[in-house]
Amino acid sequence: MKLFVAFLFLPLGAFAAERVPWKTSRVTGSPEPPPSYLAEVIWPHLRLDNVLDVAHLPSCRRIFLVGRKGEILSLPDDLETEKPKPVIFGDLGKAVPNLENLLGMTFHPKYAENREVFFFYVDKREGPEPKSRIGRFKTLPKSDPLRLDPTSEEILITFPSGGHNGGHLQFGPEDGMLYFSLGDLAPPSPPDPENTGQDVTDLAGSILRIDVDHRDKDKGLAYRIPPDNPFLEVPRARPEVWAYGLRNPWKMCFHPRTGDLWVADVGWESWELLHKVDRGGNYGWSVIEGPLVVKPDQSHGPSHISPPVIHYSHVEG
């Protein structure tokens, strides 16, 4: 059984005696390596099965634990509370027909005005072949603590599902657009059999970006394509694509100070990758995976390949 245990990180250096600084040196930089981190259990009484995402809603000071089979629990976002008691926010397993997996959740940045919450999930409501969807829900008015309205769903977008679904959702802190990640939809081997990683004419292997506050009625879309998305002038390219060349972009976040988008990409057989993702960026899959050349003869997408900021071997973890 896979268990989720709440924890935080503390620098180990905080527990070590500080070295007396040498103030006469002309060498720039630090002689010390970056401090390691220590995982500290903050709520040892919590044992939660298959939690895949954690969403925050600062306005109500609660965090939301997203279970793979659809159950979402909320608890106070307060480290001073020794034994917070989780309560049920909602159960997508009851709201969505034939739910397979719930992968991601995020609140609208203007939640206080519209009560909107978004989910990335996989279901089989249309038959045996699973589909990935992003659904927009609302919370029940005046519920305390917050509860999901299971009857309020509007499906924004539906696309194929596969072995590498990605599944994370984040709103851009500066532009208010919804960003979501989608993997190459392939099994582990052979790598990227459809060569979708370098193909911007489909959604797979990409970070997508859409405007959920407006609709494109002419095209029958429940969202609108932002006019500054990078591949609008590329023939046959999917206009939702913001960046591509990713195998399984499992988690991502925006840096709280710089606004940069960082994406953790689950690698194939050798490497795990961390990318700083920019507009129109190409991150190499499946031509390369970090320093490993995977498919040297595969044609590249419309932008040059950018290496990961960090890559580490599966031998390390």
Secondary structure, 3 states (H helix, E strand, C coil): CCEECCEEEEEHHHHCCCCCCCCCCCCCCCCCCCCCEEEEECCCCCCEECEEEEEEEHHHCEEEEEECCCEEEEEECCCCCCCCCCEEEEEHHHHCCCEEEEEEEEECCCHHHHCEEEEEEEECCCCCCCEEEEEEEEECCCCCCCCEEEEEEEEEEEEECCCCCCCCEEECCCCCCEEEEECCCCCCCCCCCCCCCCCCCCCCCEEEEEECCCCECCCCECCECCCCCCCCCCCCCCCCEEEECCCCEEEEEECCCCCCEEEEECCCCCEEEEEEECCCCECCCCCEECCEECCCCCCCCCCCECCCCEEEECCCC
